[in-house]
Amino acid sequence: MGVNRRYELWAEEQTGRGVDLDWVRRELDALEIETPSWGYGDSGTRFKVFHQEGAARDVYEKVAQAGKVHRLTGAAPSVALHIPWDRVDDYGALARHAREHGVRLGAINPNLFQEDAYRLGSLCHPDEGVRRQAVEHIRECIEIAKVTGSSIISLWFADGTNYPGQDDFRARRRRLLEALQQVTASLPEGMRLLIEYKFFEPAFYHTDLADWGTAYLAASRLGPRAQVLVDTGHHAQGTNIEHIVATLLDEGKLGGFHFNDRKYADDDLMVGSIHPFQLFLILKELVAGLREPELEPQVRRVAYMIDQSHNIEPKVPAMVQSVVNVQTAYAKALLVDWGALAQAQREGDVIGAHRLLRDAFETDVRPLLAHWREGKGLPPDPVAASAGV
C-alpha cells in the first residue's frame, strides 16, 4: 500500500474522531529542531573516545552533516555551535557555508568547564580574575552570535564544590548573579540568555545551578532576556519534567530544551529511546500552551534543541533518528482530544483522562509523517534513507 493510500485511511479515522488535520499539519510545519555541532564529531565516554569513519573533523564538516540531517528530515534548519570547540577566524564565512548547506547557525554555547583556571568554578570562582575571564568568554560568544545571526546564548556551568566547607554557598551565588548581570547587560536587542541546570556532575558535593528552581531564580533576577533551558537528562530519577515545563511556561521563563534521553544519569542517549511516553507528556504541555492565547506567543519562542553524544551509533543516522523521535512525539501530542480531556478532568474521571492521553500516545502517526514528508519532497522514512550517509 502506498504512502498516500495509507494516509487516506489514517486521515479518515482521525477526522472521524474530530481531529483538525489542517492544524496538525501547520504545527508540524512550524516545528524546528536544532542539532548540535558536537553531535557530529568523534565522541565517547570518560574512558574512551571512539573514532568513526566519516565523523566530522572540523566545524565546516559538522555544519555540512547538519545540512544532510535537514535535507532528510525537513525539520532541522539550524545547528548550534560550541566555543572554543568550533572557533574559526571568520564567522561570517562559516554562516555563508551553513547557508550553502541549507541550514543556519543557531545557539552559541560558551565552554566554561575545560580551562585549568575553572578548576574551582567559572562565574562562581573565588578569584575575581577567573570570573572576569569567564565573563569575557561569554561576551566573545555574544559577539560571535551577532555575526552569525544567532539569537540565543546557551549557558551551562560545571560550577560546584567537592567537599563541605570548600566554599561559601551564598557567596558563590552572589558572584554568579553579579557576573550574569554583566553578561545580560551586553546582550543586544532580541538576543536571549538561556540558563541550563544540572543536579550533579562534575562536582561531587553541590552544584551551583542544581535544578530548575535555582536556574529560575537566576533568570528572574536578570529580567525578561534570561530564561531557563531544560535538559531532559539533567534530573534525578523519577523527576516530573513535564510539571517543571508547565510551571516555567506559566511563569514566562521556559526558554528551550536540550533533548536527550537516559537510563541512569546524564547519558545523552537518543531522545525518546528510553522514555518515549515522558517525551510525549513534555511536548503535550507545549501543545496545550498553543491553545491558550496568552501562552501561545511564549510557546512559539521555545527553542527545541538536541544535546546528545553519539558514541557508538553512526552520527548522521543517529541525529536523524533523534529528530524523527521528537517529530513523532509532537505529532502524537497534537492528536490529544482536548475537549474530552477537559471534561474528564472536570468530572474527576481519572481513568478516562489517562486513557485519552494513552490513546493519543498509542496512535501510529507514521502514515501522517510519511505523507507530510513526501509532500515536501523528503524521503518518507528519513532514518532508512540516512543509512550510509
C-alpha positions as a printed Julia matrix, in Angstrom:
389×3 Matrix{Float64}:
   0.0    0.0    0.0
   1.41   3.39  -0.99
   2.06   6.39   1.24
  -0.99   8.3    0.01
  -3.41   5.42   0.5
  -2.13   4.66   3.99
  -2.53   8.33   4.86
  -6.05   8.5    3.41
  -7.18   5.6    5.6
  -5.43   7.08   8.62
  -6.85  10.58   8.0
 -10.38   9.2    7.61
 -10.16   7.61  11.04
  -8.7   10.72  12.69
 -11.22  13.05  11.07
 -13.94  10.82  12.44
 -12.51  11.43  15.89
 -12.74  15.19  15.33
  -9.02  15.84  14.73
  -8.28  19.08  12.83
  -5.69  17.71  10.41
  -5.04  21.1    8.79
  -3.98  22.44  12.2
  -1.84  19.37  12.83
  -0.01  19.85   9.51
   0.54  23.56  10.19
   2.08  22.8   13.56
   4.32  20.12  12.05
   5.43  22.74   9.51
   6.31  25.11  12.36
   8.33  22.61  14.41
  12.08  23.27  14.16
  14.62  21.12  15.98
  18.19  22.41  16.23
  21.01  19.88  16.06
  24.36  20.36  17.87
  27.71  20.59  16.12
  29.28  18.38  18.8
  26.96  15.54  17.88
  28.72  15.06  14.54
  32.32  14.65  15.68
  34.1   11.78  17.4
  32.96  11.35  20.98
  32.93   8.79  23.75
  32.69   8.23  27.47
  35.07   9.45  30.14
  37.04   6.25  29.45
  37.43   6.28  25.67
  36.75   8.36  22.56
  35.65   6.1   19.73
  36.79   7.11  16.27
  34.29   6.63  13.45
  34.9    6.71   9.75
  33.14   9.73   8.31
  32.82  11.62  11.6
  33.22  15.37  11.15
  36.76  16.61  11.71
  36.08  20.34  11.95
  33.17  22.74  12.24
  32.78  23.06   8.47
  32.23  19.31   8.18
  29.9   19.39  11.21
  27.75  22.04   9.51
  27.73  20.04   6.28
  26.47  16.98   8.14
  23.8   19.08   9.86
  22.72  20.1    6.36
  22.29  16.43   5.45
  20.08  15.88   8.5
  17.87  18.79   7.48
  17.63  17.6    3.89
  16.46  14.21   5.13
  14.02  15.43   7.8
  12.92  18.92   6.74
  12.76  19.83  10.43
  16.33  20.67  11.49
  17.17  24.01   9.86
  19.82  25.18  12.34
  22.97  23.92  14.03
  24.3   25.03  17.42
  27.95  25.97  17.88
  30.2   25.36  20.89
  33.03  27.79  21.53
  36.02  27.24  21.55
  35.44  23.79  20.01
  34.02  25.47  16.88
  36.17  28.6   16.86
  37.12  29.92  13.41
  38.75  33.07  12.12
  35.77  34.18  10.03
  32.29  33.5   11.42
  30.69  35.31   8.52
  32.27  32.76   6.18
  31.02  29.95   8.43
  27.49  31.4    8.3
  27.69  31.52   4.48
  28.92  27.92   4.47
  25.88  26.96   6.56
  23.5   28.66   4.13
  25.14  26.81   1.24
  24.22  23.56   3.02
  20.64  24.66   3.63
  20.92  25.48   7.34
  21.69  28.45   9.56
  23.9   28.82  12.62
  21.9   28.65  15.84
  22.58  28.91  19.55
  26.1   29.75  20.69
  27.3   27.66  23.65
  30.26  29.06  25.64
  32.6   26.48  27.16
  33.12  27.29  30.82
  34.43  23.98  32.12
  37.59  22.85  30.31
  40.14  25.53  31.16
  42.57  24.82  34.01
  41.52  28.14  35.51
  37.99  26.76  36.03
  39.08  24.01  38.45
  37.17  25.76  41.27
  34.45  27.19  39.05
  33.94  29.85  36.41
  31.42  32.6   37.28
  31.31  31.3   40.87
  35.08  31.07  41.27
  36.55  32.76  44.39
  39.13  34.56  42.25
  37.88  37.73  40.57
  40.32  37.29  37.68
  38.89  33.88  36.8
  35.36  35.25  36.94
  36.39  38.09  34.65
  37.91  35.57  32.21
  34.61  33.66  32.12
  32.57  36.82  31.58
  34.82  37.88  28.73
  34.43  34.47  27.09
  30.65  34.78  27.2
  30.93  38.29  25.75
  33.1   36.86  22.98
  30.27  34.41  22.24
  27.76  37.27  22.16
  29.91  38.97  19.51
  30.03  35.7   17.55
  26.24  35.47  17.77
  25.93  38.96  16.32
  27.95  37.89  13.28
  26.19  34.55  12.8
  22.72  35.96  13.33
  22.04  33.81  16.37
  19.55  34.99  18.97
  20.44  32.57  21.78
  23.38  32.25  24.17
  23.09  28.9   25.92
  24.86  28.64  29.28
  25.74  25.53  31.27
  28.08  25.69  34.24
  30.09  22.88  35.8
  30.47  25.12  38.87
  30.14  23.44  42.23
  32.17  22.1   45.15
  33.52  18.67  46.02
  33.61  18.94  49.83
  31.68  20.64  52.64
  33.45  23.82  53.65
  35.25  24.2   50.33
  33.44  27.48  49.65
  30.51  29.58  50.83
  27.16  28.8   49.13
  25.73  32.31  49.33
  28.99  33.95  48.29
  29.12  31.75  45.21
  25.53  32.57  44.32
  26.19  36.31  44.64
  29.26  36.04  42.41
  27.21  34.13  39.82
  24.41  36.7   39.77
  26.82  39.62  39.59
  28.64  38.07  36.63
  25.4   37.14  34.86
  24.15  40.7   35.27
  27.28  41.91  33.48
  26.65  39.4   30.7
  22.99  40.32  30.35
  23.9   43.97  30.03
  26.0   43.03  26.98
  23.13  41.33  25.14
  21.85  43.22  22.09
  18.15  43.66  21.49
  16.44  40.4   20.55
  19.1   38.09  22.0
  18.24  35.74  24.88
  20.29  34.07  27.61
  19.17  30.5   28.34
  20.37  29.18  31.7
  20.74  25.41  31.98
  20.88  23.42  35.21
  22.22  20.01  36.24
  21.69  18.41  39.6
  25.09  16.7   39.82
  28.39  16.19  37.99
  31.18  17.03  37.75
  31.21  18.43  41.29
  30.54  15.8   43.97
  29.15  17.8   46.92
  26.99  20.54  45.45
  26.21  22.16  42.09
  25.63  25.91  41.92
  22.75  25.6   39.43
  21.39  22.25  40.54
  17.75  22.37  39.48
  15.06  24.35  37.71
  14.45  26.41  40.86
  17.99  27.79  41.09
  18.01  28.46  37.35
  14.59  30.12  37.56
  15.68  32.37  40.44
  18.75  33.46  38.48
  16.72  34.11  35.32
  14.16  36.08  37.31
  16.86  38.33  38.77
  18.21  39.01  35.28
  14.94  40.15  33.71
  12.99  39.18  30.58
  16.03  38.42  28.4
  17.01  35.46  30.6
  15.1   32.19  30.64
  15.59  28.59  31.74
  16.83  25.81  29.49
  15.55  22.32  30.36
  17.92  19.46  29.51
  15.76  16.36  29.7
  18.66  14.29  31.06
  19.56  16.65  33.9
  17.16  15.4   36.55
  17.05  12.88  39.34
  15.3    9.6   38.6
  11.54   9.98  38.8
  11.5   13.78  38.43
   8.3   15.03  36.82
   9.85  17.03  33.98
   6.51  17.83  32.36
   5.41  19.54  35.6
   8.57  21.67  35.52
   7.87  22.56  31.89
   4.28  23.56  32.65
   5.37  25.73  35.59
   8.14  27.51  33.7
   5.81  28.12  30.78
   3.21  29.6   33.11
   5.88  31.91  34.54
   7.12  33.01  31.12
  10.56  31.54  31.83
  10.68  28.46  29.6
  13.37  29.3   27.06
  14.16  26.0   25.44
  15.13  22.35  25.62
  18.19  20.22  25.22
  16.62  16.94  24.17
  18.27  13.62  25.0
  17.43  10.52  26.99
  18.97   8.46  29.75
  18.74   5.23  31.67
  20.87   6.07  34.71
  22.14   9.66  34.76
  23.03  12.19  32.08
  23.61   9.52  29.46
  22.98  11.69  26.36
  21.17   8.88  24.58
  18.93   9.49  21.57
  15.84  11.39  22.7
  12.8    9.16  23.09
  14.88   5.98  23.04
  14.25   5.11  26.71
  11.29   7.22  27.89
   9.06   7.93  24.86
   5.92   8.47  26.96
   7.7   11.09  29.05
   8.79  12.9   25.88
   5.17  12.85  24.69
   3.96  14.27  28.02
   6.55  17.06  27.91
   5.5   18.06  24.4
   1.85  17.75  25.36
   2.38  20.67  27.76
   3.74  22.76  24.88
   0.82  21.86  22.61
  -1.58  22.72  25.44
   0.11  26.13  25.65
  -0.51  26.7   21.95
  -4.23  26.5   22.69
  -4.11  29.33  25.25
  -3.94  32.79  23.6
  -1.91  34.3   26.46
   0.66  31.47  26.33
   0.89  30.89  22.59
   3.45  33.69  21.91
   5.73  32.2   24.6
   5.4   28.7   23.2
   6.33  29.97  19.73
   9.65  31.24  21.14
  10.65  28.0   22.88
  13.84  26.65  21.29
  13.84  22.91  20.58
  17.47  21.77  20.57
  19.17  18.38  20.72
  22.14  17.79  23.03
  23.45  14.26  22.56
  26.72  12.38  22.37
  26.58   9.66  19.73
  29.37   7.42  20.97
  28.74   4.09  19.23
  25.97   4.87  16.74
  26.66   6.47  13.32
  26.43  10.24  13.53
  24.0   11.34  10.83
  21.56   8.41  11.18
  21.55   8.88  14.97
  20.75  12.57  14.61
  18.05  11.83  12.04
  16.53   9.26  14.41
  16.53  11.84  17.21
  14.77  14.45  15.07
  12.24  11.84  13.94
  11.6   10.81  17.56
  10.8   14.41  18.54
   8.57  14.83  15.47
   6.75  11.6   16.29
   6.1   12.54  19.91
   5.0   16.03  18.86
   2.6   14.67  16.24
   1.03  12.43  18.88
   0.68  15.37  21.27
  -1.18  17.25  18.52
  -3.79  14.47  18.44
  -4.92  14.84  22.07
  -8.7   15.33  22.36
  -8.51  18.46  24.49
 -12.25  18.95  24.86
 -12.8   15.41  26.1
  -9.75  15.67  28.36
 -11.03  18.88  29.98
 -14.43  17.29  30.55
 -12.88  14.2   32.12
 -10.78  16.39  34.39
 -13.81  18.43  35.46
 -15.74  15.25  36.24
 -12.88  13.67  38.14
 -12.72  10.81  35.63
  -9.18   9.72  36.43
  -9.08   6.64  34.24
 -10.88   8.34  31.37
  -8.46  11.28  31.35
  -5.47   8.97  31.41
  -6.93   6.84  28.61
  -7.32   9.94  26.43
  -3.62  10.63  26.72
  -2.77   6.97  26.13
  -5.0    6.98  23.03
  -3.03   9.85  21.53
   0.33   8.37  22.55
  -0.5    4.95  21.12
  -1.74   6.32  17.8
   0.51   5.28  14.91
   1.47   8.61  13.33
   3.82   7.14  10.74
   1.25   7.48   7.92
   0.84  11.17   8.8
   4.57  11.88   8.92
   5.36   9.9    5.78
   2.65  11.84   3.89
   3.89  15.15   5.34
   7.44  14.37   4.24
   6.51  13.19   0.77
   4.57  16.4    0.24
   7.8   18.29   0.85
   9.89  16.11  -1.41
  11.52  14.33   1.54
  12.05  10.58   1.97
   9.04   9.06   3.79
  11.46   7.17   6.06
  14.42   9.51   6.67
  16.16   7.07   9.01
  16.29   4.37   6.33
  17.38   6.99   3.79
  20.24   8.07   6.09
  21.93   4.64   6.01
  25.43   5.05   4.76
  25.29   8.86   4.81
